């Protein structure tokens, strides 16, 4: 079933024009993520708008992941601990030292060295590059299920899911900052502090659940391009493939983040 060519922006609760400036366009996308994701799914199916939306999706993700990186660095500096990452090859050659351990640091050691740029860069590269790495398999899964789509459709949907994750991540950050400051104010024991720090490092994956759900629903909407006689069975098959892809992305992303972070550190 082809998508009708009627204008779809007129009914939006928030104005969104393809040629509007970058800042207002990003604000419109955030509002659609929060208020009307089905409408956002319909917008990104319009080939005429995908070229405008994809750069905005990337810009929004970079802003969100950079803000997350600096926030995590702030909590780490307040907690007084910083993760020390061992080279994976070295770790595999021995069985005594842990892969990650937390070492005491001062705020000066955190902010006046390359620790913060390394952290921010690792999360930006790791979270975004792994989508690119896994994109071919996502495109193949869609074709395997019989969905009519282009590679640019897949890129738009994958980046849209990360935008949803980014918005959810920004929403979680104030709560996490309050939790991190509490560990400093109340002088919590070291094991509890380590747990809070570890939680911060995993926050993108917690927020990623929302992005996975968005990708899932967006791809299932594409099954309206299939014949009605086989749509139900193909939708079930596609849903299983999407779950498999999400597991693959979840496994690859921490490896990418760790590798970049360890290399830059």
Residue pairs with C-beta under 8 A, 6 or more apart in sequence:
1 224
1 225
2 225
3 42
3 45
3 46
8 39
8 42
8 43
8 46
9 15
9 16
9 17
9 43
11 39
12 28
12 32
12 36
12 39
13 31
13 35
13 36
14 27
14 28
14 31
14 32
14 35
15 28
16 25
16 28
16 29
16 32
16 43
17 25
18 48
18 49
18 52
19 52
20 28
22 56
22 59
25 52
25 56
26 56
26 59
26 60
26 63
29 40
29 53
29 56
29 57
29 60
29 163
30 60
30 167
32 39
32 40
32 43
33 40
33 163
33 164
33 167
34 167
37 164
37 214
37 217
38 221
40 160
41 160
41 217
41 218
41 221
43 49
43 53
44 50
44 53
44 153
44 156
44 157
44 160
44 218
45 153
45 221
45 222
47 150
47 152
50 152
50 153
50 155
50 156
53 156
53 160
54 152
54 155
54 156
54 159
57 156
57 159
57 160
57 162
57 163
58 128
58 159
60 163
60 166
61 127
61 128
61 159
61 162
61 163
61 166
62 124
62 128
63 166
64 166
64 167
64 169
64 170
65 120
65 123
65 124
65 127
65 128
65 166
65 169
65 204
66 120
66 124
67 170
67 173
68 123
68 169
68 170
68 173
68 203
68 204
69 116
69 119
69 120
69 121
69 122
69 123
69 124
70 116
70 120
71 173
71 176
71 177
72 119
72 123
72 200
72 201
72 203
73 110
73 111
73 115
73 116
73 119
73 120
74 177
74 180
75 176
75 177
75 180
75 181
75 196
75 197
75 200
76 82
76 83
76 105
76 110
76 197
76 200
77 105
77 107
77 110
77 111
78 107
78 180
78 181
78 183
78 184
79 180
79 183
79 184
79 193
79 196
79 197
80 104
80 105
80 106
80 184
80 193
81 102
81 103
81 104
81 105
81 190
81 193
81 194
81 197
82 102
82 103
82 105
82 109
82 110
82 115
83 100
83 101
83 102
83 197
83 201
84 100
84 101
84 102
84 103
85 99
85 100
85 258
85 261
85 262
85 265
86 97
86 98
86 99
86 100
86 101
86 262
87 262
88 99
88 258
88 259
88 262
91 97
91 99
102 194
102 197
105 115
109 115
110 116
114 264
114 265
115 265
117 264
118 261
118 264
118 265
119 261
121 260
121 264
122 257
122 258
122 260
122 261
122 264
123 204
123 257
123 261
125 256
125 257
125 260
126 253
126 254
126 256
126 257
126 258
126 259
126 260
126 261
127 162
127 204
127 253
127 257
128 162
129 256
130 249
130 252
130 253
130 256
131 158
131 159
131 162
131 249
133 252
133 256
134 158
134 245
134 248
134 249
134 252
135 151
135 154
135 155
135 158
137 245
137 248
138 154
138 158
138 245
139 149
139 151
139 154
141 238
141 241
141 242
141 244
141 245
142 149
142 153
142 154
142 219
142 222
142 238
143 149
144 237
144 241
145 223
145 234
145 237
145 238
145 241
146 226
146 230
146 234
147 219
147 222
147 223
147 225
147 226
147 234
147 238
148 222
148 225
148 226
149 222
149 225
153 222
157 215
157 218
157 219
158 215
160 214
160 215
160 218
161 211
161 212
161 214
161 215
161 218
162 211
163 211
164 210
164 211
164 213
164 214
165 204
165 207
165 208
165 210
165 211
166 207
168 207
168 210
168 211
169 203
169 204
169 207
172 203
172 206
172 207
173 203
176 199
176 200
176 203
179 196
179 199
180 196
180 197
180 200
182 188
183 192
183 193
183 196
188 196
204 253
205 250
205 253
205 254
208 250
212 246
215 242
215 246
216 239
216 242
216 243
216 246
219 238
219 242
220 235
220 238
220 239
220 242
223 231
223 234
223 235
223 238
224 231
226 234
226 235
